[in-house]
Amino acid sequence: MAAREVAALTFLAAVCLLCAAPAAAWSSSTTAHRHSLAFTAPEAASHAPGMHIVISMYQEDIMQVQQYLQRLLSIHSVAATRPRIFLYVKGGPEFFARARELSFAHEIHEVPNIGREQETYLRHVVAHYERLPQHALPNYEENMLSRLQTLFGPRTGAMGLGLTAVCTCEGHSQLWPEWGAGGFIRLREVWALAQGTLCPHEFACFHNGFLVASRARLHLQTKKLYEYLLGLFTTSADHPLRVNEFLYKHHTSNIPEEWPTFGHVMERSWNALLNCTDVNIAYSCSAVCEQEDCTGLEHCQCLDEGSPHDGVAPI
Ligand SMILES: *[C@@H]1O[C@H](CO)[C@@H](O)[C@H](O)[C@H]1NC(C)=O
């Protein structure tokens, strides 16, 4: 069983290297329960309505981003939440101006080119912490769309939309067999901050940090912790973490020097932050949904508590 799954996961990694190489996007979407009959007004009133789709872009073709969003919004379960689109542009004034011209987002922010999409996701969670919508979703690749189509629902707590793997506390996984272990020494520490325990041998990880998360899951952590993690992207050059430690460098590993170390740590830390770490999540999510039976809602995701009336039914 394990051998077959490893093969499938490796195949998926190859596919995604082709489809998402330069993309830097996170969509944080919030579903204000599509099944409106089950949704009570008091809860809706105290939180932002509609899924947040958070997109972090650098200098990607803005038309492609728009086309991607159109496909995303054509998914019934997503559209039914009346999502709000947040675009964070890191590619400079020219790309910001172009994005404003097209004006398909509800909010557009020009932000410094720091920390790729992971910095953006943390930035968004910190900015909206008190009024998070029901769901937040990060990503920008094709696999995400099929998983949203088949598996996303009101009880979705945390679901990987890109690669879902079994990671070790050093960030090693079967998806990157060619890179030695030991590349992500801070992953262990972020785990400890998030879970309050030492990092176990291995856990399910969303590998490239593309996921949909519910407000309930995001609120498992304090705003202070998200702020702290966000701050790590911008520590000054003389900060002790930079001077003495390997926060921004891969350590005892053959992972390329220029890869963003802390960004990679963050990509693999959402599972601990959102308490969705059971390796079975990864084993039941070894391929995109067209290729395997993904009809069970428990596949690929952690569900939040909820009664049957919350609309766990097929999407
Ligand atoms: C985290 O998940 C585990 C396993 O599903 C569960 O037993 C535990 O109560 C969860 N912790 C929190 C804080 O929700």
Ligand as a Chemical Component Dictionary entry (heavy atoms), coordinates in Angstrom:
data_LIG
# 
_chem_comp.id                   LIG 
_chem_comp.type                 NON-POLYMER 
_chem_comp.pdbx_formal_charge   0 
_chem_comp.three_letter_code    LIG 
# 
loop_
_chem_comp_atom.comp_id 
_chem_comp_atom.atom_id 
_chem_comp_atom.alt_atom_id 
_chem_comp_atom.type_symbol 
_chem_comp_atom.charge 
_chem_comp_atom.model_Cartn_x 
_chem_comp_atom.model_Cartn_y 
_chem_comp_atom.model_Cartn_z 
_chem_comp_atom.pdbx_ordinal 
LIG C1 C1 C 0 -6.497 18.510 17.531 1  
LIG O1 O1 O 0 -6.828 17.338 16.825 2  
LIG C2 C2 C 0 -6.890 16.182 17.651 3  
LIG C3 C3 C 0 -7.071 14.988 16.741 4  
LIG O2 O2 O 0 -8.076 15.192 15.827 5  
LIG C4 C4 C 0 -7.988 16.363 18.658 6  
LIG O3 O3 O 0 -8.078 15.219 19.506 7  
LIG C5 C5 C 0 -7.704 17.587 19.507 8  
LIG O4 O4 O 0 -8.776 17.837 20.390 9  
LIG C6 C6 C 0 -7.526 18.811 18.584 10 
LIG N1 N1 N 0 -7.098 19.942 19.377 11 
LIG C7 C7 C 0 -7.723 21.098 19.343 12 
LIG C8 C8 C 0 -7.146 22.165 20.201 13 
LIG O5 O5 O 0 -8.697 21.299 18.664 14 
# 
loop_
_chem_comp_bond.comp_id 
_chem_comp_bond.atom_id_1 
_chem_comp_bond.atom_id_2 
_chem_comp_bond.value_order 
_chem_comp_bond.pdbx_ordinal 
LIG C1 O1 SING 1  
LIG C1 C6 SING 2  
LIG O1 C2 SING 3  
LIG C2 C3 SING 4  
LIG C2 C4 SING 5  
LIG C3 O2 SING 6  
LIG C4 O3 SING 7  
LIG C4 C5 SING 8  
LIG C5 O4 SING 9  
LIG C5 C6 SING 10 
LIG C6 N1 SING 11 
LIG N1 C7 SING 12 
LIG C7 C8 SING 13 
LIG C7 O5 DOUB 14 
# 
